[in-house]
Amino acid sequence: MDIETLLRKAEQDGCMVVLNDIAPNRERSELVFRVPESVYDTPVSVLGIDEGTKNALQKQKITILENLLHRLALGKNAAKQLHIAQDAAEQVVNVVIETAYRSLSAPEKRDFWERILHNTDGDAM
């Protein structure tokens, strides 16, 4: 797929759908994100994750996206870092990626897809 197609598809279907289409076996924890500070204060309660996982995160004082990002940055095993089940951790990582992607400017989104397509070490941003 070319960059324009990726950009359109991500706007229409979401970043994670496109990532799963073009790199279905790539470990999401391999992606390195520079998340815009504008979303750091996003409450975990408004993220699209199930209530049980939200409650588990809030019990650990992970109440905003910034807290979540700091915890995820500690290691590649999100489930271990967040003390939640693997499937819940995958959901959280996907939501973080989607939230970060949506907060990017148009040029940053283009750069994201260019790096995904052309960089084999997983450094997306």
N, C-alpha and C positions, 0 to 999 in steps of 0.2 A: 504494500500500500504506500501511496505517496503521502507527504505531510498534509496536504489539503484534505485528503480523504480521512486521514486520522483525526484531524481537527474537527471536521464535520461530524464524524461518527462519535467522537468523544462528547461533543456538545449535545448530540441527539440521544445517545445511549448511555453515556457515562464513561469516565476514564477506565474504570475497572473492566468493563465489557471489552473495550479495545485492547487493553493489556492482555486479557485472557485470550483474545483472538490472535494477537500477533506473537505472544510469548507465553503460551499456556503452561509450560513447565518451568518457567523462571520463578525462582523463589522471591516472593515479594519483599522479604527482608533484605534482599540484595540491593534493592533500590535505595539510593542515598538521596534524601530530600532536603532542600533548603526551603522550609515552610515559611511563608510570609508572616511577619510578626502581627499583621492585621487580624489573623485568626487565632492567635495564642489565647485570647480570653474567651474563646467559644466554650460554653458550658458542655461538659460531657453529656448532660441530660438532654441536649437537643440533637446529639449525634444519632444517626440511624442505627443504633445497636439495641439489642433486646434488653428488657428491663432487668433481668437477672444479672446480666453482665454490667449494666450501669450501676446497679446496687453494689456489686462486688468491687467495682472501681472506686465508688464513692466511700465505701468502708475503709479503703486504703488512702483516703484523702486525695484521690485523683479526681478532681472536680472540674478542671478546665483542660483544654487541649494541650496547653503548655506542660502541665503535670504529666499528661499521657506521653507526650513527645520525649520528655526527659527520661521517663521510665523505659520507653522503647529504645532509647539511645544507649542503654546500658549493655545490650547484648542482642544477638540475633534471634534468640528463642523468646518470642513475644509471650507465649503462655507462661514461661518460667518468670519472666520479668514482671508480668502483671498478676501472677498467681491465679490464673484462670485456666479453664479447659482449652485445649488446642483449637477446637472449632470456634469457640468464642474469641480467642486471640486472633484467628484468621479474619473473623468478621470485623474486629476492631482495627486491624491493620488495613483492611480494605476501605473502611470508612475514613480512616486518617488519610490515606492516599487520595481518595475521592474529594475529601474536604480541602486538602492542600491544593489539589489540581484546580478545583473550582475557584480558588482564591487567586490564582495566577493571572497576570495580564496576558493579553493576546500574544505579544512577543515571547513571554516566558512559556506559554503553552507550546508554541512552535518549537522553542529550544528544547523543551521537555521531550517532544516526540522525535526531534532530530537526534538527541542523545540516546534515546531508547533504541532507535533504529541503527545507530552507528557505533555504539559503544558496547563492547562485549563484557566489560567488567561490572555492569549494572549501575554505574554512576549516572543516575537520571537527572540530577539537578545539583 
